[in-house]
Amino acid sequence: MGANTSKMTLLLFLLRRKQFLILLQVFFIVSNLKNYQALPTSSGYCRQDELSNSPFPSAKNTVEALMLSHFVYYLKSCSPKDLPPEFPSNLSCEYYEEKKDGTQVAVIRSDENKYIAVVYTGTDSTEDILHDADLKAVQFGPEGKPLVNDKHVKVHAGFNEQVFGDGLYDRLLAFISDSMLNKYPSYRLFVTGHSLGGANSILTSVAFAIAFSSSDRNITVENVSVASPRTGTEAFRNFTNNLNNLSLWRIVLKDDIVPRLPPSMFYWKHPGHTIHMTSKGISCYYLHYGDDHLGYAGVPFPWNDVPYLDPIYGCINHHIQKYIDYVKMRESSTKNTNDPFVNAFVTSKDGALLLDDFQDAYYDIVVDSQEISSS
């Protein structure tokens, strides 16, 4: 009884610490709205293909993305003596780096599932929050050496600095290209992360896709990010969505507040497809905003605002363990884990679903409040 009480006390402490960090992040973002710049409409366009350039992520791959995003929080090096007890024995830690600014990234290899994964940690310190709140838009890539020859393709300055600052991306690319892919040429290249780590994983995936598009290797970069905030401008979104060797899926749980940040009322946009998990099921939105020409719906209009009805629950649902619990429950009911985690985009004809999602948002808040009150 005493041990269980201690565990519950520790869990509540960790949850409150995470909630405090997220709320502090929201405070910094709101207080930094003066950094927003008026940007011109981009000259890009949304990809008009019938389906995404890769299949929907499987239940197994979705669970892998969540578990890797969870384990990386506990890594401090790839030395066997430093690996946490939770680290699976069937995975191999190949590379780990922590920058002075708090950015942490690891390269994990799975011989069982034949992938090489690049995994970023999320918001877990005051330094991370300051990067989250750096709302200036800068050209995508290392300072002075943008990766895209279009001045409108800009991203969140804090995320860009974490990925490209101090030469981190160059070291990662060299390690992946020269060491890992040469040794394991048939393995998938998989990039993931939670929260801030999800944003960093998206920027890294886009940079990888650019780098490998000009190589002899036939490599598709797979990204499944968890609870990522918005990362760039409309031009960045359009550029990203048109990369044929990039598969990008963003997982969002219920009314998690972080994927609704920075505010959409300015110029920040989400690239890739959105997988929205609610208490009543899972909906997948084509390139987040939909496509009228193809008959796909975007996220319903209340999607951006619902978390602010009760930001405390919006913060609680941001916790990585909440995502893991939801997906594991889904996986347990799946007969074949190689089946797609979700297998269809919401169509424009499913107009009732838009209202259902709006109602689900309130339903989720009620369910969450009941679960927390009873625990």
C-alpha positions as CSV (number, residue, x, y, z in Angstrom):
1,M,0.0,0.0,0.0
2,G,2.8,2.4,1.0
3,A,4.7,1.6,-2.2
4,N,1.7,2.3,-4.4
5,T,1.0,5.6,-2.6
6,S,4.6,6.6,-3.2
7,K,4.4,5.7,-6.9
8,M,1.2,7.7,-7.2
9,T,2.7,10.7,-5.5
10,L,5.8,10.5,-7.8
11,L,3.5,10.3,-10.9
12,L,1.4,13.3,-9.8
13,F,4.6,15.2,-9.2
14,L,6.0,14.4,-12.6
15,L,2.6,15.3,-14.3
16,R,2.5,18.6,-12.4
17,R,6.1,19.3,-13.4
18,K,5.3,18.6,-17.1
19,Q,2.1,20.7,-16.8
20,F,4.1,23.6,-15.3
21,L,6.7,23.4,-18.1
22,I,4.0,23.4,-20.8
23,L,2.0,26.3,-19.1
24,L,5.3,28.2,-18.8
25,Q,5.9,27.6,-22.5
26,V,2.4,29.0,-23.3
27,F,3.2,32.0,-21.2
28,F,6.5,32.7,-23.0
29,I,4.8,32.2,-26.4
30,V,2.0,34.7,-25.6
31,S,4.5,37.2,-24.2
32,N,6.6,36.9,-27.3
33,L,3.8,37.7,-29.8
34,K,5.7,40.9,-30.6
35,N,8.2,38.7,-32.5
36,Y,5.7,37.8,-35.2
37,Q,6.5,39.2,-38.6
38,A,4.1,39.8,-41.4
39,L,5.1,37.5,-44.2
40,P,3.9,37.4,-47.8
41,T,1.8,34.6,-49.1
42,S,4.0,31.8,-50.5
43,S,4.5,31.0,-54.1
44,G,4.3,27.3,-53.3
45,Y,1.4,24.9,-53.8
46,C,0.0,21.8,-52.1
47,R,0.7,18.5,-53.6
48,Q,-2.2,17.2,-55.7
49,D,-1.5,13.5,-55.7
50,E,-4.3,11.0,-55.0
51,L,-2.6,9.5,-51.9
52,S,0.4,10.3,-49.8
53,N,3.8,9.0,-51.1
54,S,3.8,6.1,-48.6
55,P,1.3,3.9,-46.9
56,F,-0.4,4.8,-43.7
57,P,1.8,4.0,-40.7
58,S,1.1,0.6,-39.2
59,A,0.0,0.0,-35.6
60,K,3.5,-1.4,-34.9
61,N,5.3,1.6,-36.4
62,T,3.1,4.0,-34.4
63,V,3.8,2.2,-31.2
64,E,7.5,2.2,-32.0
65,A,7.5,5.9,-32.6
66,L,5.9,6.5,-29.2
67,M,8.1,4.1,-27.3
68,L,11.3,5.6,-28.8
69,S,10.1,9.1,-28.0
70,H,9.5,7.9,-24.5
71,F,12.9,6.1,-24.0
72,V,15.0,8.9,-25.3
73,Y,14.1,11.1,-22.3
74,Y,16.0,8.7,-20.1
75,L,19.2,8.4,-22.3
76,K,22.4,10.1,-21.2
77,S,24.8,8.2,-23.5
78,C,24.9,5.0,-25.6
79,S,27.2,3.3,-23.1
80,P,25.7,0.0,-21.9
81,K,26.2,1.0,-18.3
82,D,24.2,4.3,-18.8
83,L,21.2,2.7,-20.6
84,P,18.1,2.9,-18.5
85,P,16.4,-0.3,-17.3
86,E,13.4,0.5,-19.6
87,F,15.6,0.4,-22.7
88,P,14.6,-2.7,-24.8
89,S,17.3,-5.3,-25.2
90,N,16.3,-5.7,-28.9
91,L,17.3,-2.1,-29.7
92,S,20.9,-0.8,-30.2
93,C,21.8,2.7,-29.2
94,E,24.3,3.8,-31.9
95,Y,24.7,7.6,-31.2
96,Y,23.8,10.1,-28.6
97,E,24.5,13.8,-28.3
98,E,23.4,16.6,-26.0
99,K,24.1,20.1,-27.0
100,K,24.9,22.9,-24.6
101,D,21.4,24.4,-25.3
102,G,19.8,21.2,-24.1
103,T,19.0,19.6,-27.5
104,Q,19.2,15.8,-27.1
105,V,19.1,13.4,-30.0
106,A,19.8,9.7,-30.3
107,V,20.2,7.2,-33.2
108,I,18.6,3.8,-32.5
109,R,18.9,0.7,-34.6
110,S,16.4,-2.2,-34.7
111,D,17.5,-5.4,-36.4
112,E,14.2,-7.0,-35.6
113,N,12.2,-4.3,-37.5
114,K,15.0,-3.2,-39.7
115,Y,15.1,0.5,-39.2
116,I,17.5,3.2,-38.2
117,A,15.7,5.8,-36.0
118,V,16.7,9.4,-35.2
119,V,14.9,10.4,-32.0
120,Y,14.7,13.8,-30.3
121,T,13.7,14.5,-26.8
122,G,10.9,17.0,-26.1
123,T,10.5,20.0,-23.8
124,D,12.1,19.1,-20.5
125,S,13.9,22.2,-19.3
126,T,13.8,25.9,-19.1
127,E,16.3,26.2,-22.0
128,D,13.9,24.1,-24.1
129,I,11.0,26.5,-23.3
130,L,13.1,29.5,-24.3
131,H,13.7,27.8,-27.7
132,D,10.0,27.0,-28.0
133,A,9.2,30.7,-27.4
134,D,11.6,32.0,-30.0
135,L,8.9,32.9,-32.5
136,K,10.9,34.6,-35.1
137,A,10.8,33.0,-38.6
138,V,14.1,32.3,-40.2
139,Q,15.2,30.7,-43.4
140,F,15.3,26.9,-43.1
141,G,18.8,25.5,-42.5
142,P,22.1,26.5,-41.0
143,E,22.6,30.2,-40.5
144,G,23.8,31.8,-43.7
145,K,23.4,28.6,-45.6
146,P,19.6,28.0,-46.2
147,L,18.7,24.6,-47.6
148,V,16.0,25.9,-49.9
149,N,16.5,28.7,-52.4
150,D,13.2,30.4,-51.6
151,K,13.3,33.3,-49.1
152,H,9.7,32.5,-48.1
153,V,10.5,29.0,-46.8
154,K,11.0,29.9,-43.2
155,V,10.7,28.0,-39.9
156,H,10.5,28.6,-36.2
157,A,13.8,30.2,-35.2
158,G,14.1,28.2,-31.9
159,F,13.5,24.8,-33.6
160,N,15.9,25.7,-36.4
161,E,18.7,26.6,-34.0
162,Q,18.3,23.4,-32.1
163,V,18.5,21.3,-35.2
164,F,21.2,23.2,-37.1
165,G,23.1,25.1,-34.4
166,D,26.6,24.1,-33.6
167,G,26.8,21.8,-36.6
168,L,24.5,19.1,-35.0
169,Y,22.7,18.3,-38.2
170,D,25.9,18.0,-40.2
171,R,27.2,15.5,-37.7
172,L,23.9,13.6,-37.7
173,L,23.8,13.4,-41.5
174,A,27.4,12.2,-41.8
175,F,26.8,9.5,-39.2
176,I,23.6,8.3,-40.8
177,S,24.9,8.5,-44.3
178,D,28.5,7.3,-43.9
179,S,28.1,4.8,-41.0
180,M,24.6,3.5,-40.6
181,L,23.2,3.4,-44.2
182,N,26.5,2.0,-45.5
183,K,26.3,-0.9,-43.0
184,Y,22.5,-1.4,-43.2
185,P,21.5,-0.3,-46.7
186,S,18.2,-2.1,-46.6
187,Y,17.0,-0.6,-43.3
188,R,14.3,2.1,-43.2
189,L,15.3,5.6,-42.1
190,F,12.8,6.6,-39.4
191,V,12.7,10.0,-37.5
192,T,10.5,10.8,-34.5
193,G,10.2,12.8,-31.3
194,H,7.7,14.1,-28.8
195,S,6.6,17.8,-28.4
196,L,9.6,20.0,-29.1
197,G,11.4,16.8,-30.2
198,G,8.5,16.2,-32.7
199,A,9.2,19.7,-34.2
200,N,12.9,19.0,-34.4
201,S,12.2,15.6,-36.0
202,I,10.2,17.3,-38.7
203,L,12.9,19.8,-39.6
204,T,15.5,17.0,-39.6
205,S,13.3,14.8,-41.8
206,V,12.9,17.6,-44.4
207,A,16.6,18.2,-44.4
208,F,17.4,14.5,-44.8
209,A,14.9,14.3,-47.7
210,I,16.6,17.2,-49.4
211,A,20.1,15.6,-48.9
212,F,19.1,12.1,-50.1
213,S,17.1,13.3,-53.1
214,S,20.4,14.1,-54.8
215,S,22.1,10.8,-53.9
216,D,22.1,7.5,-55.6
217,R,20.3,5.9,-52.7
218,N,16.6,5.3,-53.1
219,I,15.7,6.4,-49.6
220,T,12.3,7.6,-48.3
221,V,12.5,9.4,-45.0
222,E,9.7,8.3,-42.7
223,N,8.5,10.7,-40.0
224,V,5.9,9.9,-37.3
225,S,6.0,12.9,-34.9
226,V,4.1,13.0,-31.6
227,A,2.4,16.1,-30.3
228,S,4.5,18.5,-32.5
229,P,3.8,22.2,-32.4
230,R,3.6,24.1,-35.7
231,T,7.0,24.4,-37.4
232,G,7.0,26.8,-40.3
233,T,5.4,29.2,-42.7
234,E,2.9,28.3,-45.5
235,A,5.8,28.2,-47.9
236,F,7.6,25.7,-45.7
237,R,4.5,23.6,-45.4
238,N,4.0,23.6,-49.2
239,F,7.7,22.8,-49.9
240,T,7.6,19.9,-47.4
241,N,4.4,18.4,-48.7
242,N,5.9,18.3,-52.2
243,L,8.9,16.2,-51.3
244,N,8.4,12.9,-53.0
245,N,10.9,11.0,-50.7
246,L,9.3,12.1,-47.4
247,S,6.4,10.5,-45.5
248,L,5.2,12.7,-42.7
249,W,2.5,11.9,-40.1
250,R,1.7,13.9,-37.0
251,I,-0.1,12.2,-34.1
252,V,-2.3,14.4,-31.8
253,L,-4.1,13.2,-28.8
254,K,-7.5,14.7,-28.0
255,D,-7.2,18.3,-26.9
256,D,-3.4,18.3,-26.4
257,I,-2.6,22.1,-26.4
258,V,0.9,22.0,-27.9
259,P,0.0,21.0,-31.5
260,R,-2.2,24.1,-31.5
261,L,0.9,26.3,-30.8
262,P,2.2,28.7,-32.0
263,P,-1.2,30.3,-32.7
264,S,-2.5,29.7,-36.2
265,M,-3.9,33.3,-36.4
266,F,-0.5,34.3,-37.6
267,Y,1.6,32.5,-40.2
268,W,2.5,29.2,-38.6
269,K,1.3,26.0,-40.4
270,H,1.5,22.2,-40.0
271,P,3.1,20.1,-42.8
272,G,2.1,16.5,-43.4
273,H,-1.0,14.5,-42.4
274,T,-2.7,14.8,-39.0
275,I,-3.8,11.7,-37.1
276,H,-6.2,12.9,-34.4
277,M,-7.0,10.4,-31.6
278,T,-10.1,11.0,-29.5
279,S,-12.2,9.1,-27.1
280,K,-14.5,8.0,-29.9
281,G,-12.0,7.0,-32.4
282,I,-9.2,8.1,-34.8
283,S,-9.6,10.5,-37.7
284,C,-6.9,11.2,-40.3
285,Y,-6.8,14.6,-42.1
286,Y,-5.1,14.9,-45.5
287,L,-2.2,17.3,-45.2
288,H,-4.0,18.7,-42.1
289,Y,-5.9,21.3,-44.1
290,G,-7.5,18.9,-46.6
291,D,-7.9,19.3,-50.3
292,D,-11.2,20.3,-52.0
293,H,-9.9,19.1,-55.4
294,L,-9.3,15.6,-54.1
295,G,-12.4,15.6,-51.8
296,Y,-10.5,15.4,-48.6
297,A,-11.5,17.4,-45.5
298,G,-9.2,19.4,-43.3
299,V,-9.4,19.5,-39.5
300,P,-12.7,20.9,-38.3
301,F,-12.8,24.6,-37.5
302,P,-12.9,24.2,-33.7
303,W,-9.7,22.1,-33.7
304,N,-7.5,25.0,-32.9
305,D,-9.6,26.4,-30.1
306,V,-10.9,23.5,-28.1
307,P,-7.8,23.1,-25.8
308,Y,-8.3,26.6,-24.5
309,L,-11.7,25.6,-23.1
310,D,-9.7,23.8,-20.4
311,P,-5.9,24.3,-20.8
312,I,-5.1,22.1,-17.8
313,Y,-6.5,19.0,-19.5
314,G,-4.9,20.2,-22.7
315,C,-1.6,20.1,-20.9
316,I,-2.3,16.7,-19.2
317,N,-3.1,15.1,-22.6
318,H,0.3,16.3,-23.9
319,H,2.2,13.9,-21.6
320,I,3.9,11.1,-23.6
321,Q,2.5,8.4,-21.3
322,K,-1.1,9.4,-22.3
323,Y,-0.2,8.8,-25.9
324,I,1.4,5.5,-25.2
325,D,-1.7,4.3,-23.2
326,Y,-4.0,5.2,-26.0
327,V,-2.0,3.6,-28.7
328,K,-1.3,0.4,-26.8
329,M,-5.1,0.1,-26.1
330,R,-5.6,0.4,-29.8
331,E,-2.9,-2.0,-30.6
332,S,-4.3,-4.6,-28.2
333,S,-7.5,-4.7,-30.2
334,T,-5.7,-5.0,-33.6
335,K,-5.3,-8.6,-34.8
336,N,-2.4,-7.8,-37.0
337,T,0.0,-5.1,-35.8
338,N,1.2,-4.7,-39.4
339,D,-2.2,-3.4,-40.3
340,P,-2.5,0.4,-40.7
341,F,-3.0,2.3,-37.5
342,V,-5.6,4.3,-39.6
343,N,-6.5,3.5,-43.1
344,A,-8.4,6.4,-44.7
345,F,-8.6,10.1,-44.8
346,V,-11.7,12.0,-43.7
347,T,-13.5,13.1,-46.9
348,S,-15.4,16.3,-47.6
349,K,-18.6,14.2,-48.0
350,D,-18.3,13.2,-44.3
351,G,-19.6,16.6,-43.2
352,A,-21.2,15.1,-40.1
353,L,-17.8,14.1,-38.9
354,L,-16.8,17.7,-38.6
355,L,-19.6,18.3,-36.1
356,D,-18.8,15.0,-34.4
357,D,-15.2,16.1,-33.8
358,F,-16.5,19.3,-32.3
359,Q,-18.7,17.4,-30.0
360,D,-15.9,14.8,-29.3
361,A,-13.7,17.7,-28.1
362,Y,-16.2,18.5,-25.3
363,Y,-16.8,14.8,-24.6
364,D,-13.0,14.3,-24.2
365,I,-12.8,17.1,-21.6
366,V,-15.7,15.5,-19.6
367,V,-14.1,12.0,-19.8
368,D,-10.7,13.3,-18.8
369,S,-12.1,15.2,-15.8
370,Q,-13.9,12.1,-14.7
371,E,-10.8,10.0,-15.0
372,I,-8.6,12.4,-13.1
373,S,-11.3,12.9,-10.3
374,S,-11.5,9.1,-9.8
375,S,-7.8,8.5,-9.7
